[in-house]
Amino acid sequence: MKSHELELKRRQFLAERGDFYAIPDANDKRRGAAHEFAKEFARSREDKGLTHSGVDKANIRGLESLAWSTESIADILDYIRMRVGRDIRNQGWGKRGIGIRLADKLESLRADAEKFYSDKEPKDDAVRRLHLELCREFIKHLTALYEFYKKPEVLEDEF
Amino acid sequence: MNFKSQNTLLSKIAAWSDAHLAEARGFVLSRQGLLQYDLSISQLYALANIIRSSQEYPQITDFIKNQAGKAERAGKSKTASYWQDLKTKFDDYAKDAQEIARITIPRQASDVEQVKTIHRQLQQCFVQHLIAESLLYQRRINEQTKGQ
């Protein structure tokens, strides 16, 4: 496959995966994982009341900022795992295991990257780079959906 | 170093970091018993700070040897081994740093200071993984202790 054809397919794959992560489907529970995480993060914040947040906007934005500035997937995973580890009172990233589940989910996206290249010949660390971009895509949707779900009137409708 | 070389170098270090995450987890997992009583996360943070601020590798190894020596004198041989094993890994990573320099900045691969800088970055990546995994294990230990 020519390199520009491969690049086009790669971008299409990223977009398709982004939709898969962001848009739930009642008939397919595997879809909409970013959507579910966003709701859960927004809910963890609401449980604490408006005076003290669980995982709040600054945390989510920090994760997004890191995802787009780092070249290392391990940096993203370390960021989350450190915050889970430090959350001794289970009020934020450690609450209901949400942080560790997110880290595990992001790590598992490597399978999607490997699937894309299963019938192609990846150059250098193409699989790793695609994994990184899938993590960015996931976190991008998570952040946007979190911003939506953290509005009190939306949470009231949902819960 | 030009922009392209700089980007390639960052990419290679990031790839090395990702590839060594499993090794860091294994290192913590096989020594997780130390996290309860004999090893504190603050020691790892101190090591991370030393790596960040030091200019020479002996400054880092002196810190590690000091920690190992203190553990030995306190009769904590497993803790001493932890630090000695970590130093062994750091020594090995010098070869990785040389290889990364050879691939990414071939004209400067013989520049000792460049290779030392890359070596410090690899050590920093590994210690970051150790801190994250250790925090997680310590949390699990605390939860199990509370449950008892």
Interface residues (C-beta under 8 A of the other chain):
Chain A: T70 E71 S72 I73 A74 D75 L77 D78 R81 M82 V84 G85 R86 D87 I88 G94 I100 D125 R128
Chain B: L10 S11 I13 A14 A15 S17 D18 H20 L21 C125 Q128 H129 I131 A132 E133 S134 L135 L136 Q138 R139 N142
